[in-house]
């Protein structure tokens, strides 16, 4: 796959650059339909019915308990954000050319890049201003997935992971990190994964979708899954800015490419490949983390299960698809600041499998934290989403 493939990204509607975020227009366009969506996610759910009622000041949790927002305001809640991007200038040779082709207003792009390249001043100030205790840092896209030469990918992975570990060591109470892996060479990726976790103290892996057109269900990646299971760390599957291929259905509609829809469709399909390939039957202790409310897969669980009996017996895995979504997949809120979606995801996969995320610097920390603090959950459940699940999954 050539690295100079044209890239199209969503151009947000005109608004002040300081307030513009990558997906805010999505939330705005969906707001009018939010109540109807909330009511339809799970028939008869009191939580969703409450969310659907315009102007309702008090909702209930998915288990029916009352929300206690008034009691939460005076008590500081620990907040861990788990999909927070950074970059290292010059680490990825192709990065500058890819950034230039991004179809986003220049002022917005430059603000993103300024914050991506910063690991202390701007980032810590933003965290302090918005009450974020910990960011789990991960390398932005484009990342190692655009590197063709496996040896180069190995060298870059070591550089990025060393840089990240040093940043975490400098602020151990504020930062944790996800490693990058040179999956172009699965054997070297296993070695680097072991080093990143056992020697550098990183908490898992984040990878940007495909490995130059290959997917993680393929047999050559089984040793990586085995090591992830052995180490007890998750793999966060994130969208890639460069697609594996171009979909004809997107032709003429650049708005569909990228975060509006294309990234969710491709990353969600990649996750389903992993599930349907039997990775989690072979490695039941392994886990996959998906951003953007699980790339919408929690909302497809009933459909996935209802169609599964038609799959030829020889091609089936040990359980229904919903089993793996509830037992091997974790969901984060990154970029989806909707209480209707949060309630639906929690109802689908369980409150213990949903983690808070901002998607800094592409989203507003103030908006994301405000969304979290105002979520219609009792304090104990809200604390699980805000930090408890991340603390447990990542060993923070």
Residue pairs with C-beta under 8 A, 6 or more apart in sequence:
1 212
1 213
1 242
1 244
3 94
3 97
3 98
3 146
3 148
3 242
4 97
5 242
5 243
5 246
6 101
7 98
7 101
7 102
7 103
7 241
7 242
8 103
8 254
8 257
8 258
9 102
9 103
9 104
9 241
9 254
9 257
9 258
9 259
10 22
10 25
10 103
10 104
10 254
10 255
10 257
10 258
10 259
10 260
11 103
11 104
11 105
11 254
11 255
12 20
12 21
12 22
12 24
12 25
12 104
12 105
12 108
13 25
15 24
17 105
17 107
17 108
17 111
18 111
19 364
20 105
20 107
20 108
21 362
21 363
21 364
21 367
22 104
22 259
22 335
22 359
22 362
22 363
23 259
23 260
23 335
23 336
23 359
23 362
23 363
24 363
24 364
24 367
26 259
26 260
27 337
27 338
30 37
30 338
34 51
34 338
34 339
34 340
35 51
35 52
35 53
35 54
35 340
36 52
37 340
37 341
37 344
38 48
38 49
38 51
38 52
38 339
38 340
38 343
38 344
39 48
39 49
39 52
41 48
41 299
41 340
41 343
41 344
41 347
42 48
42 344
42 347
45 62
45 343
45 347
46 60
46 64
47 59
47 60
47 61
47 62
47 63
47 64
47 343
47 347
47 376
48 340
48 343
48 344
48 347
50 56
50 58
50 59
50 60
50 376
51 59
51 339
51 340
51 343
51 376
52 340
58 66
58 67
58 69
59 67
59 339
59 376
60 66
60 67
60 376
61 67
61 376
61 377
61 378
61 381
62 343
62 346
62 347
62 351
62 377
63 381
65 378
66 378
67 376
67 377
67 378
68 378
68 379
69 374
71 379
72 373
72 379
72 382
75 379
76 131
77 131
77 373
77 379
77 382
77 383
77 386
77 387
78 133
78 383
78 386
78 387
79 131
79 132
79 133
79 134
79 356
79 369
79 372
79 386
79 387
80 132
80 133
80 134
80 136
80 355
80 356
80 386
80 387
80 390
80 391
80 396
81 132
81 134
81 135
81 136
81 356
81 357
81 358
81 360
81 365
81 368
82 136
82 236
82 289
82 332
82 334
82 355
82 356
82 357
82 390
82 394
83 136
83 138
83 206
83 236
83 238
83 291
83 332
83 334
83 357
83 358
83 359
84 135
84 136
84 137
84 138
84 357
84 358
84 359
84 360
85 116
85 137
85 138
85 139
85 140
85 141
85 359
85 360
85 361
85 362
86 116
86 117
86 118
86 119
86 123
86 137
86 138
86 139
86 140
86 164
86 167
87 95
87 113
87 116
87 117
87 139
87 140
88 117
88 139
88 159
88 160
88 163
89 117
91 156
91 159
91 160
91 163
92 142
92 143
92 144
92 146
92 147
92 156
93 147
94 142
94 146
94 147
95 142
95 146
98 142
98 146
98 241
98 242
99 109
99 113
102 109
102 241
103 254
111 361
112 361
112 362
114 122
115 122
115 123
115 126
115 360
115 361
116 140
116 361
119 137
119 167
119 175
120 170
120 171
123 135
123 360
124 171
124 174
126 132
126 360
126 361
126 365
127 133
127 135
127 174
127 365
129 365
129 366
130 365
130 366
130 369
131 369
132 358
132 365
132 369
133 173
133 174
133 387
134 173
134 174
134 175
134 176
134 387
134 390
134 396
135 174
135 175
135 176
135 358
135 360
136 175
136 176
136 177
136 178
136 203
136 390
136 394
137 164
137 167
137 168
137 175
137 176
137 177
137 178
138 177
138 178
138 206
138 236
138 238
139 160
139 164
139 178
139 180
139 206
141 208
141 238
141 239
141 240
141 241
142 208
142 240
142 241
142 242
143 180
143 207
143 208
143 240
144 153
144 156
144 157
144 160
144 180
144 181
144 182
144 183
144 184
144 207
144 208
145 183
145 207
145 208
145 209
145 210
145 211
145 212
145 240
145 242
146 242
147 153
147 156
147 182
147 184
148 184
148 212
149 184
150 182
150 184
150 185
150 188
151 185
153 182
153 183
153 184
153 185
154 182
154 185
154 188
154 192
156 180
156 182
157 179
157 180
157 181
157 182
157 189
157 192
158 192
158 195
160 180
161 179
161 180
161 192
161 195
161 196
161 200
161 202
162 200
164 177
164 179
164 200
164 202
165 177
165 196
165 200
165 201
165 202
167 175
167 177
168 175
168 176
168 177
168 201
168 202
176 202
176 203
176 394
176 396
177 202
177 203
178 202
178 203
178 204
178 205
178 206
178 236
179 192
179 193
179 196
179 197
179 200
179 202
179 204
179 205
179 206
180 205
180 206
180 207
181 189
181 192
181 193
181 196
181 205
181 207
181 224
182 188
182 189
182 192
183 189
183 207
183 211
183 216
183 221
183 224
184 211
184 212
186 220
186 221
186 223
186 224
187 223
189 224
190 223
190 224
190 227
193 205
193 224
193 227
193 228
193 231
194 227
194 231
196 202
196 205
197 203
197 204
197 231
197 233
198 231
203 233
203 394
203 395
203 396
204 233
204 234
204 235
204 236
204 289
204 394
205 228
205 233
205 234
205 235
205 236
206 235
206 236
206 238
207 216
207 235
207 236
207 237
207 238
208 238
208 239
208 240
208 241
209 237
209 238
209 239
209 240
209 244
209 266
209 267
209 270
210 240
210 244
210 266
210 270
211 221
212 244
213 244
213 245
214 220
215 270
215 273
215 274
216 224
216 225
216 235
216 237
216 270
216 273
216 274
216 279
217 273
217 274
217 276
217 277
217 279
222 279
222 282
225 279
225 282
225 283
225 286
226 283
228 234
228 235
228 283
228 286
228 287
229 283
229 284
229 285
229 286
232 285
233 394
234 287
234 288
234 289
234 330
234 393
234 394
235 286
235 287
235 288
235 289
236 288
236 289
236 290
236 291
237 267
237 270
237 271
237 274
237 288
237 289
237 290
238 267
238 291
239 258
239 259
239 263
239 264
239 266
239 267
240 263
240 266
241 258
243 257
243 262
243 266
244 266
247 262
249 256
250 256
250 257
250 262
256 262
259 335
263 292
264 292
264 295
264 296
267 290
267 292
267 295
268 290
268 294
268 295
268 296
268 297
271 288
271 290
271 295
271 297
271 329
272 297
272 304
272 321
274 280
274 288
275 317
275 321
275 324
275 325
275 328
275 329
276 315
276 317
276 321
277 317
278 317
278 318
279 286
280 286
280 317
280 324
280 327
280 328
281 317
281 318
281 319
284 327
284 328
286 328
287 328
287 329
287 330
287 393
288 328
288 329
288 330
289 329
289 330
289 331
289 332
289 355
289 393
290 297
290 329
290 330
290 331
290 332
291 332
291 334
291 335
291 357
291 359
292 332
292 334
292 335
292 336
293 299
293 331
293 332
293 333
293 336
293 338
293 341
293 342
293 344
293 345
294 325
294 329
294 331
294 332
294 345
294 349
297 304
297 325
297 329
298 325
298 331
298 344
298 345
298 348
298 349
299 344
299 345
299 348
301 321
301 322
301 325
301 348
302 322
304 320
304 321
304 322
305 320
305 321
305 322
308 316
308 320
308 321
317 324
325 348
325 349
326 348
326 349
326 350
326 353
329 349
329 353
330 353
330 354
330 355
330 389
330 393
331 345
331 349
331 353
331 354
331 355
332 354
332 355
332 356
332 357
333 342
333 354
333 355
333 356
333 357
333 368
333 371
333 372
333 385
334 357
334 358
334 359
334 363
335 357
335 359
335 362
335 363
336 342
337 363
337 367
337 368
337 371
338 371
339 371
339 374
339 375
339 376
342 354
342 375
342 385
343 376
345 354
346 354
346 381
346 385
351 377
351 381
351 384
351 385
352 384
352 389
353 389
354 384
354 385
354 389
355 385
355 389
355 390
355 393
356 368
356 372
356 385
356 386
356 387
356 390
357 368
358 365
358 368
358 369
359 368
372 382
372 385
372 386
375 382
375 385
377 385
387 396
390 396
